[in-house]
Amino acid sequence: MSIKSKQLLWFFAFFLVFELNIYLSNDMIMPAMLGIVEEFHAEKKFVPLSLSLYLLGGSSLQIFLGPLADCIGKRKLVLTGNTLFLLATLAVPLTASIEQFLAVRFTQGMGCCFIFIGYAMIHELFDDMAAVKLSSILSSTTILAPLAGPILGSAIISRLDWRYVFFLSALLALLSLLGLFKTMPRAAPKATRPDLAAIMRSYAAIFSNGRFMFGMFTAGLATVPLTAWIGFSPIFVLQEMGASYATYIALQCVILSGFVLSSIAIQRLRQDFPLVSLLRMGGLIAAAGMLGAGAGRHHVDVFAACMFVYSIGFGLFNGALIRSAITASKEAMTLTTAAMSLLYCIYLSAWLQLYNVLCQRFGYALETYALLNIPVIVAITACLLLFTRGMAGRRESGVRLARH
């Protein structure tokens, strides 16, 4: 292996640490959120609000970073994002009120905005098959973090103060920053300034694309039940049920592992497997699981098993839904994915806050959450049926044109 190849692999390794740390930092702190709001004499509503603001922070910069990367270079932006995340992470333990805590968490979440730049660099620096394999490894962090984060977080706060979660995250951020500074390839930015008028026209075309907008609305809605579970489960399990950290971790693993299994199953599908079939099959499995969780809401084991089924169905259709949505736009992929990330986080944060308001009204309980999910899954299923009907219609139109 050449020196250059080794450097590229080290760059990938340190970028993997950066991405995984961003997701872990959010998931590790969730078991401690009840103690944090109690320390700051705040209400329970701030537990899921912390997650919402972290997600909003992760959607705040993408539409600017794509054009900026071509202007000043991807290396500088990735290093800037890592530095921002490191400084915000170090600032979290210094907060003295819930308002300060939430503001810094929003800033910390901005680190998510810089991840797609690293993905773009990997696709530029590696050949096709290597890029696909490495991107698959990176994507697995979104699966690993919700499983490993609560376990690590619970282990830390069971013996130490919650601030040590952020000390660990800051240490990993420093490691990735030093590693990326040493190994990230240098590339000269484009000499020309970005055409702002052209960029605005492209974004206008993307946001006026009905199929893209509907697909992203559906994707955001479909992600809400699992994200809400991550945000609300400390209240449901640790406070309302009075369960132990071991029970909390076990429930997280059962419910979220369905997503892991579906991701493995998708890797084994043949290349020409129709996306329409994947969307419909995943939607039906998800609907069956969610309705079962609503019916079995008074029995935690039944609820968890049915949420596991929903997690499988969600994992089957989610990737196909996003792929179908972003390819509906003919604009540059960098701008389209930036718009996708922005909408995804905004929709997700808005729905989470709606859950929060309703739980405040009807009680932070597992039964409330399960009942809220029933109209949501009905809406998800209806949206998926409409979306796949449009896909089938476009395919039939294409066949007719080809015959003519």
C-alpha positions in Angstrom: 0.0 0.0 0.0 1.4 3.4 -1.0 2.0 6.2 1.5 -0.8 8.2 -0.2 -3.3 5.3 0.2 -2.4 4.9 3.9 -2.9 8.7 4.4 -6.4 8.5 2.8 -7.4 5.6 5.0 -6.2 7.4 8.1 -8.3 10.4 6.9 -11.3 8.2 6.6 -10.7 6.7 10.1 -10.5 10.1 11.7 -13.5 11.4 9.8 -15.4 8.3 11.1 -14.5 9.3 14.6 -15.8 12.8 14.0 -19.1 11.6 12.6 -19.7 8.9 15.2 -18.8 11.4 18.0 -21.4 13.9 16.8 -24.2 11.3 17.0 -22.9 9.7 20.2 -22.7 13.0 22.0 -26.5 13.4 21.6 -27.4 9.8 22.4 -25.1 9.5 25.4 -26.6 12.5 27.2 -30.3 11.4 26.9 -30.2 9.1 30.0 -28.9 12.0 32.0 -31.5 14.6 30.9 -33.8 14.0 33.8 -31.0 14.8 36.2 -30.0 17.9 34.2 -33.5 19.4 34.2 -33.7 18.7 37.9 -30.4 20.3 38.6 -31.4 23.4 36.6 -34.9 23.4 38.3 -36.6 23.1 34.9 -39.6 21.3 33.6 -39.7 17.9 31.9 -40.6 19.4 28.6 -36.9 20.5 28.2 -35.8 16.9 27.9 -37.2 16.4 24.3 -36.6 20.1 23.5 -32.9 19.5 24.0 -33.1 16.9 21.2 -35.1 19.1 19.0 -32.7 22.0 19.3 -29.7 19.7 18.6 -31.5 18.6 15.4 -32.3 22.2 14.4 -28.7 23.1 14.9 -27.8 20.3 12.5 -29.9 21.8 9.8 -28.9 25.5 10.1 -25.9 25.7 7.8 -26.1 23.2 5.0 -27.6 25.4 2.3 -24.6 27.8 2.7 -21.9 25.2 3.1 -22.2 23.5 -0.3 -21.4 26.7 -2.3 -18.8 27.7 0.3 -16.9 24.5 0.0 -16.2 25.2 -3.7 -15.1 28.7 -2.8 -12.7 28.1 0.2 -12.1 24.4 0.0 -13.6 21.3 1.8 -10.6 20.8 4.1 -11.0 24.2 5.7 -14.7 23.7 6.2 -14.4 20.2 7.8 -11.7 21.4 10.2 -13.9 24.5 11.0 -16.9 22.2 11.8 -14.8 19.9 14.0 -13.4 23.0 15.9 -16.9 24.4 16.3 -18.2 21.1 17.7 -15.2 20.8 20.1 -15.6 24.3 21.5 -19.4 23.9 21.9 -18.9 20.5 23.6 -16.4 22.1 26.1 -18.9 24.9 26.8 -21.8 22.6 27.7 -20.4 21.6 31.2 -19.9 25.3 32.0 -23.6 26.2 31.5 -25.5 27.4 34.6 -29.1 27.4 33.5 -31.3 25.4 31.2 -31.5 28.3 28.7 -27.7 28.3 28.5 -27.6 24.5 28.2 -30.1 24.5 25.3 -28.3 27.4 23.5 -25.0 25.6 23.6 -26.6 22.3 22.5 -28.0 24.1 19.5 -24.5 25.3 18.6 -23.1 21.8 19.3 -25.6 20.4 16.9 -24.2 22.6 14.1 -21.3 20.1 13.8 -23.7 17.8 12.0 -23.9 20.3 9.1 -20.3 19.6 8.1 -20.6 15.9 7.7 -21.8 15.8 4.1 -18.7 17.7 3.1 -16.6 14.7 4.3 -18.9 12.3 2.4 -18.3 14.4 -0.8 -14.5 14.2 -0.2 -14.6 10.4 0.1 -16.5 10.1 -3.2 -13.9 12.3 -4.8 -10.8 10.6 -3.4 -11.7 6.9 -3.7 -12.7 4.8 -6.7 -16.3 3.6 -7.1 -16.3 0.4 -5.1 -14.1 1.8 -2.3 -16.3 4.9 -2.0 -19.5 2.7 -1.7 -18.0 0.5 1.0 -16.6 3.4 3.0 -19.8 5.3 2.7 -21.7 2.2 4.0 -19.4 2.1 7.0 -20.1 5.8 7.7 -23.8 5.3 7.3 -23.7 2.6 10.0 -22.9 5.2 12.6 -26.5 6.4 12.5 -27.5 2.9 13.6 -24.7 2.3 16.1 -25.0 5.6 18.0 -28.7 5.1 19.2 -27.7 1.7 20.5 -24.3 2.4 22.0 -25.0 6.0 23.2 -27.5 5.1 25.9 -25.3 2.3 27.1 -22.2 4.5 27.4 -24.2 7.4 28.8 -25.8 5.2 31.5 -22.5 3.7 32.4 -20.9 7.2 32.9 -23.8 8.8 34.8 -24.2 5.8 37.1 -20.8 6.6 38.5 -19.9 10.1 37.5 -21.4 13.5 37.0 -23.3 14.1 33.7 -20.6 16.6 32.6 -18.2 13.7 32.0 -20.3 12.7 29.0 -19.2 15.9 27.3 -15.6 15.6 28.6 -15.4 12.2 26.8 -17.0 13.7 23.7 -14.6 16.7 23.7 -11.6 14.2 24.0 -12.9 12.4 20.9 -13.5 15.7 19.1 -9.9 16.7 19.8 -8.6 13.4 18.5 -10.5 13.7 15.3 -9.5 17.4 14.8 -5.8 16.6 15.2 -6.1 13.5 13.0 -8.0 15.3 10.2 -5.5 18.2 10.3 -2.7 15.8 9.8 -4.2 13.4 7.2 -6.9 15.3 5.3 -5.7 16.0 1.7 -5.2 19.5 0.6 -7.0 20.6 -2.5 -7.0 24.1 -4.1 -10.5 25.6 -4.0 -12.1 26.8 -7.2 -10.8 30.1 -8.3 -14.2 31.5 -9.4 -16.7 32.8 -6.9 -20.0 30.9 -6.7 -22.8 32.3 -8.9 -25.3 33.3 -6.2 -28.1 34.0 -8.7 -27.7 30.5 -10.1 -27.6 29.0 -6.7 -30.8 30.8 -5.7 -32.5 29.6 -8.9 -31.4 26.0 -8.2 -32.7 26.1 -4.6 -36.0 27.7 -5.9 -36.3 24.8 -8.3 -35.6 22.2 -5.6 -38.1 23.7 -3.1 -40.8 24.0 -5.8 -40.5 20.4 -6.8 -43.6 18.8 -5.5 -42.4 15.3 -5.5 -39.2 16.1 -3.6 -41.1 18.2 -1.0 -43.7 15.5 -0.5 -41.1 12.8 -0.2 -39.1 14.7 2.4 -42.3 15.5 4.3 -43.1 11.8 4.4 -39.5 10.9 5.4 -39.6 13.4 8.3 -42.9 12.2 9.5 -41.8 8.5 9.3 -38.7 9.2 11.4 -40.7 10.9 14.2 -41.8 7.8 16.2 -38.3 6.4 16.7 -36.7 9.9 17.3 -39.5 10.7 19.8 -38.8 7.4 21.5 -35.1 8.4 21.9 -36.1 11.8 23.2 -39.0 10.8 25.5 -37.9 7.4 26.7 -35.9 8.7 29.7 -39.1 10.2 31.1 -41.3 7.2 30.2 -39.0 4.5 31.4 -36.7 6.0 34.1 -39.2 8.4 35.7 -42.8 7.3 35.1 -42.1 3.5 35.1 -39.4 3.8 37.8 -37.3 1.3 35.9 -33.6 0.8 36.1 -30.9 1.8 33.6 -30.6 -1.8 32.6 -34.3 -1.9 31.6 -33.9 1.4 29.8 -30.9 0.0 27.8 -32.7 -3.2 27.1 -35.7 -1.4 25.6 -33.5 0.8 23.5 -31.7 -2.2 22.1 -34.9 -4.2 21.3 -36.7 -1.3 19.6 -33.8 0.1 17.6 -32.2 -3.2 16.6 -35.0 -3.7 14.1 -33.4 -0.9 12.1 -30.1 -2.8 12.2 -31.6 -6.0 10.9 -33.5 -4.2 8.1 -30.2 -2.5 7.0 -28.5 -5.9 6.8 -31.5 -7.3 4.8 -31.3 -4.5 2.3 -27.6 -5.3 1.7 -28.6 -8.8 0.5 -31.3 -7.6 -2.0 -30.5 -7.9 -5.6 -29.5 -4.8 -7.4 -32.6 -4.6 -9.6 -35.1 -5.0 -6.7 -37.8 -2.4 -7.3 -37.9 0.6 -4.9 -41.7 0.6 -5.2 -41.9 -2.9 -3.7 -39.4 -1.9 -0.9 -41.5 1.1 -0.1 -44.8 -0.8 0.0 -43.4 -3.8 1.9 -41.7 -1.6 4.5 -44.8 0.6 4.9 -47.0 -2.4 5.6 -44.6 -3.9 8.1 -44.2 -0.6 9.8 -48.0 -0.1 10.0 -48.6 -3.5 11.5 -45.9 -2.9 14.1 -47.1 0.5 15.1 -50.7 -0.5 15.4 -49.7 -3.5 17.5 -47.7 -1.2 19.8 -50.7 1.0 20.3 -52.9 -2.0 21.1 -50.3 -3.5 23.5 -49.4 -0.2 25.2 -50.3 -1.5 28.6 -47.8 -4.3 28.4 -44.2 -3.1 28.0 -42.9 -6.4 26.5 -45.6 -6.4 23.8 -45.1 -2.7 23.1 -41.3 -3.2 22.7 -41.8 -6.2 20.4 -44.2 -4.3 18.1 -42.0 -1.2 18.0 -39.2 -3.6 16.9 -41.4 -4.6 14.0 -42.0 -0.9 13.2 -38.3 -0.3 13.3 -37.8 -3.1 10.7 -40.4 -1.7 8.4 -39.0 1.9 8.8 -35.5 0.6 7.9 -36.8 -1.1 4.8 -38.6 1.9 3.3 -36.7 4.9 4.6 -33.6 4.7 2.4 -35.7 4.0 -0.7 -38.0 7.0 0.1 -35.1 9.4 0.5 -33.4 8.1 -2.7 -36.7 8.5 -4.7 -37.2 12.0 -3.3 -33.8 13.4 -4.0 -33.6 12.0 -7.5 -36.9 13.7 -8.3 -34.9 16.9 -8.6 -32.6 17.5 -11.5 -30.5 20.1 -9.7 -27.0 19.6 -8.4 -26.8 16.7 -5.9 -24.8 18.9 -3.4 -27.6 21.5 -3.3 -30.4 18.8 -3.3 -28.9 16.9 -0.4 -28.4 20.2 1.5 -32.0 21.1 1.0 -33.0 17.5 2.0 -31.0 17.8 5.3 -32.6 21.2 6.1 -36.2 20.0 5.5 -35.6 16.7 7.2 -34.4 18.3 10.4 -37.1 21.1 10.4 -40.0 18.6 9.9 -38.5 16.3 12.5 -38.1 19.0 15.1 -41.6 20.4 14.4 -43.2 17.0 14.9 -41.2 16.4 18.0 -42.4 19.6 19.5 -46.0 18.7 18.7 -45.5 15.4 20.6 -44.0 17.4 23.4 -47.0 19.7 23.6 -49.5 16.8 23.5 -47.6 14.9 26.2 -47.7 18.0 28.4 -51.4 18.1 27.9 -52.2 14.3 28.4 -49.2 13.2 30.5 -45.7 12.0 29.8 -46.5 8.3 29.7 -45.9 5.3 27.5 -49.6 5.0 26.8 -49.8 8.6 25.6 -46.9 8.1 23.2 -48.3 4.9 21.8 -51.7 6.5 21.2 -50.1 9.5 19.5 -48.3 7.1 17.1 -51.6 5.7 15.8 -52.7 8.7 13.7 -49.1 9.3 12.7 -48.8 5.8 11.2 -52.1 6.2 9.4 -50.7 9.4 7.8 -47.4 7.7 7.0 -49.1 4.8 5.3 -51.3 7.1 3.3 -48.3 9.2 2.2 -46.4 6.2 1.2 -49.3 4.9 -0.9 -49.6 8.3 -2.7 -45.9 8.5 -3.2 -45.6 5.0 -4.7 -48.6 5.6 -6.9 -46.8 8.5 -8.4 -43.7 6.3 -9.0 -45.8 3.7 -10.7 -47.5 6.3 -12.8 -44.1 7.7 -13.9 -42.9 4.2 -14.8 -46.0 3.5 -17.0 -45.6 6.9 -18.7 -42.0 6.0 -19.5 -43.0 2.6 -20.9 -45.6 4.3 -23.2 -43.0 6.8 -24.4 -40.5 4.1 -25.1 -43.0 2.2 -27.2 -43.8 5.3 -29.3 
